[in-house]
């Protein structure tokens, strides 16, 4: 069945960069978009970046000038390049694929940014 696996998280100092990857396997139908969410314990999960099937992208205002989402359709993968990281970017980041049947989620990868 469908499986999404994130990688690339880690611990960095403020101002540094990370690149997250999400690899999807299994069959999925009517894919509409690939997205990245993040969540801090005790807070609501928030949309960070999304890339539609046609390549259109949208970002949360807090990351718009620093993060870039991209995809490789042939690999059914999505990436999140995170530059100029700030301590407030610290969270668990989740890969999300949106289909007409529903959403698929990865297990999450921890990103910790120290000041």
PyMOL commands that set and color helices and strands:
alter all, ss='L'
color gray80, all
select helices_A, chain A and resi 87-89
alter helices_A, ss='H'
color red, helices_A
select strands_A, chain A and resi 3-7+10-13+18-25+31-39+46-52+57-59+67-72+77-82+91-99+102-105+109-114
alter strands_A, ss='S'
color yellow, strands_A
deselect
rebuild
show_as cartoon
